[in-house]
Amino acid sequence: MTRNDALLGRLEAVVGRKGLIRDPGEMAPHMVEPRGLFRGQARCVVKPASTREVAEVVRLCAEAGVAVVPQGGNTGLVGGNVPFEHGGEVVLSLARMNRVRAVDPVNDTITVEAGCILQKVQEAAEAADRLFPLSLGAEGTCQIGGNLSTNAGGIQVLRYGNMRALVLGLEVVLPDGRVWNGLRALRKDNTGFDLKQLFIGGEGTLGVITAAVLRLFPRPKAKTTAFAAVRDVAAAVELLGRVRAASGEAVTSFELIPRFSLDISLKHIAGIEDPLGDAHPWYVLIELWSEVANSGLREALETVLAQAHEDGLVPDATIAANEAQAQSFWRIREAMVEAQKFEGGSIKHDVSVPISAVAAFIERSCAAVESLIPGVRAIPFGHIGDGNIHLNLSQPEGADRDAFLARWAEVNRRVHDIVAELGGSISAEHGIGRLKLEENVHYKSPVEIELMQRIKTALDPDNLMNPGKVVPGGG
Ligand SMILES: Cc1cc2nc3c(=O)[nH]c(=O)nc-3n(C[C@H](O)[C@H](O)[C@H](O)COP(=O)(O)OP(=O)(O)OC[C@H]3O[C@@H](n4cnc5c(N)ncnc54)[C@H](O)[C@@H]3O)c2cc1C
């Protein structure tokens, strides 16, 4: 019996026959990430069903010197979720750890296992007349453990914060197989380092998250959604400030949409309608929520938009008359990425800058990419209220797709230089994984990279927990 067979035998003894996948066909979906940028191989996919089983699997792998790749819903976009090509790793899927352990409406918390699908957690919160506010395009597939490990953001960060802000406690299996029970449900706990923050956004490099205590909120009783044309990006930022001043924390989403994006959505995606009569270069989708039924939000927004119109910031705007119309505004936002696929290859950026620098970033980066690739079609869009811009670049019309995509790294570097000059981040939402590992080392100071390496070595001295992701040092 080979050493590999011996390890697989021990793993099967822990998770049972249905918890160990070796059939190449069944393993295949676990070996590639959504955009197909990274494709790997593994010894097996193991699916433990309890924290004890996760701990035992990790301990056995550590004992055998075999690296573990934690995997949630496999929707991550930077390659942290899939194994390397060499095939020597074990993929540890959390899919069977999908129980809601407890809901505490008095404490406004829900305790869930890491393999719970995000949508299931939203539904469990709703059943208790509460809101779990994390919301993103992949919510029907991604898991809480993956959301935590990538510190996921999405469309309501402006009001509720990203995943880091939504967690009170974690349970984690450490790289040596020990369990850290940090499942506290406390809003105040000043007893030393806040260890859970190391694992949030850690992309599975420091341990396997097995459960979490998440914060719940009152459900909104009133929503107001507007679609407004804005003179330019600076006007969008100015409008954000005015809407916040008029409605306080009610601003839940504030999304930037360029005209080109609406044009290609109208062209390629069924059911999209232009809510305004004339074409304008930029739009914002604004949504305000209140826990109070007669909140006066609509009137407040009307007043702000009317004044902004008078001041030349907003040439035209409409407020949704009902839920169906609000949904039709959101369909425009959601169709953007899909519509781009019909326009050939696209080079992507997921960056953030201070909100005060958003207009300068978009102006400078669009000019820079145009000078690099004349005719490139820039689509800067997204969560402008968080300073997070997804700068997607569609290839020039009629250009060769492969030749365009071959310039990905060169274009990224040019855009990221501008981000760095403006004090921004080269990864606002999706993380580092494999895709941005070198880029991260390039932009972070040597001191910061060394601190990250020291933390990694302290928790995972043998570099067996998702090696070669986030922190430089082999895979
Ligand atoms: C259509 C679409 C829309 C998206 N929209 C957004 C968005 O708006 N905002 C946003 O932030 N992201 C977005 N994403 C990216 C992605 O959905 C998120 O990063 C998500 O949080 C990943 O969750 P997952 O369960 O799929 O994790 P995976 O992809 O399986 O894993 C992601 C990383 O976390 C690690 N990991 C997973 N589970 C665990 C665990 N239990 N313990 C330790 N490590 C673990 C993996 O090793 C990997 O490094 C989107 C992706 C898609 C495909």
The ligand as a MOL file (V3000), in Angstrom:
LIG
                    3D

  0  0  0     0  0            999 V3000
M  V30 BEGIN CTAB
M  V30 COUNTS 53 58 0 0 0
M  V30 BEGIN ATOM
M  V30 1 C -21.5000 36.0610 -9.8770 0
M  V30 2 C -20.5770 36.4060 -8.7440 0
M  V30 3 C -20.7850 37.5830 -8.0360 0
M  V30 4 C -19.9340 37.9360 -6.9980 0
M  V30 5 N -20.1720 39.0970 -6.3350 0
M  V30 6 C -19.3740 39.4410 -5.3030 0
M  V30 7 C -19.6110 40.6600 -4.5840 0
M  V30 8 O -20.4810 41.4510 -4.9110 0
M  V30 9 N -18.8080 40.9210 -3.5290 0
M  V30 10 C -17.8140 40.0800 -3.1430 0
M  V30 11 O -17.1290 40.3730 -2.1620 0
M  V30 12 N -17.5530 38.9450 -3.8210 0
M  V30 13 C -18.3060 38.6000 -4.8880 0
M  V30 14 N -18.0520 37.4430 -5.5800 0
M  V30 15 C -16.9170 36.5870 -5.2010 0
M  V30 16 C -17.3220 35.3620 -4.3240 0
M  V30 17 O -18.6530 35.0120 -4.4960 0
M  V30 18 C -17.0930 35.6570 -2.8980 0
M  V30 19 O -15.7210 35.8630 -2.7250 0
M  V30 20 C -17.5880 34.5740 -1.9210 0
M  V30 21 O -17.5560 35.1670 -0.6460 0
M  V30 22 C -16.8030 33.2890 -1.9230 0
M  V30 23 O -17.5110 32.2920 -1.1960 0
M  V30 24 P -17.3870 30.7380 -1.5570 0
M  V30 25 O -18.1270 29.9540 -0.5270 0
M  V30 26 O -17.7500 30.4840 -2.9460 0
M  V30 27 O -15.8280 30.5090 -1.3240 0
M  V30 28 P -14.7970 29.7390 -2.2430 0
M  V30 29 O -14.7580 30.3280 -3.5790 0
M  V30 30 O -15.0140 28.2790 -2.1640 0
M  V30 31 O -13.4420 30.0870 -1.4770 0
M  V30 32 C -12.9260 31.3730 -1.4440 0
M  V30 33 C -11.6850 31.4000 -0.5370 0
M  V30 34 O -12.0590 31.1320 0.8050 0
M  V30 35 C -11.4250 29.9300 1.2770 0
M  V30 36 N -12.4540 29.2130 2.0670 0
M  V30 37 C -13.6900 28.8300 1.6720 0
M  V30 38 N -14.3590 28.2830 2.7150 0
M  V30 39 C -13.5090 28.3140 3.7670 0
M  V30 40 C -13.6140 27.9000 5.1260 0
M  V30 41 N -14.7180 27.3490 5.6250 0
M  V30 42 N -12.5550 28.0800 5.9370 0
M  V30 43 C -11.4080 28.6500 5.4710 0
M  V30 44 N -11.2620 29.0590 4.1890 0
M  V30 45 C -12.2950 28.8960 3.3670 0
M  V30 46 C -10.9570 29.1880 0.0500 0
M  V30 47 O -9.8160 28.4180 0.3330 0
M  V30 48 C -10.6550 30.3390 -0.9010 0
M  V30 49 O -9.3790 30.8510 -0.6500 0
M  V30 50 C -18.8590 37.0800 -6.6460 0
M  V30 51 C -18.6550 35.9050 -7.3550 0
M  V30 52 C -19.4870 35.5610 -8.3930 0
M  V30 53 C -19.2270 34.2770 -9.1490 0
M  V30 END ATOM
M  V30 BEGIN BOND
M  V30 1 1 1 2
M  V30 2 1 2 3
M  V30 3 2 2 52
M  V30 4 2 3 4
M  V30 5 1 4 5
M  V30 6 1 4 50
M  V30 7 2 5 6
M  V30 8 1 6 7
M  V30 9 1 6 13
M  V30 10 2 7 8
M  V30 11 1 7 9
M  V30 12 1 9 10
M  V30 13 2 10 11
M  V30 14 1 10 12
M  V30 15 2 12 13
M  V30 16 1 13 14
M  V30 17 1 14 15
M  V30 18 1 14 50
M  V30 19 1 15 16
M  V30 20 1 16 17
M  V30 21 1 16 18
M  V30 22 1 18 19
M  V30 23 1 18 20
M  V30 24 1 20 21
M  V30 25 1 20 22
M  V30 26 1 22 23
M  V30 27 1 23 24
M  V30 28 2 24 25
M  V30 29 1 24 26
M  V30 30 1 24 27
M  V30 31 1 27 28
M  V30 32 2 28 29
M  V30 33 1 28 30
M  V30 34 1 28 31
M  V30 35 1 31 32
M  V30 36 1 32 33
M  V30 37 1 33 34
M  V30 38 1 33 48
M  V30 39 1 34 35
M  V30 40 1 35 36
M  V30 41 1 35 46
M  V30 42 1 36 37
M  V30 43 1 36 45
M  V30 44 2 37 38
M  V30 45 1 38 39
M  V30 46 1 39 40
M  V30 47 2 39 45
M  V30 48 1 40 41
M  V30 49 2 40 42
M  V30 50 1 42 43
M  V30 51 2 43 44
M  V30 52 1 44 45
M  V30 53 1 46 47
M  V30 54 1 46 48
M  V30 55 1 48 49
M  V30 56 2 50 51
M  V30 57 1 51 52
M  V30 58 1 52 53
M  V30 END BOND
M  V30 END CTAB
M  END
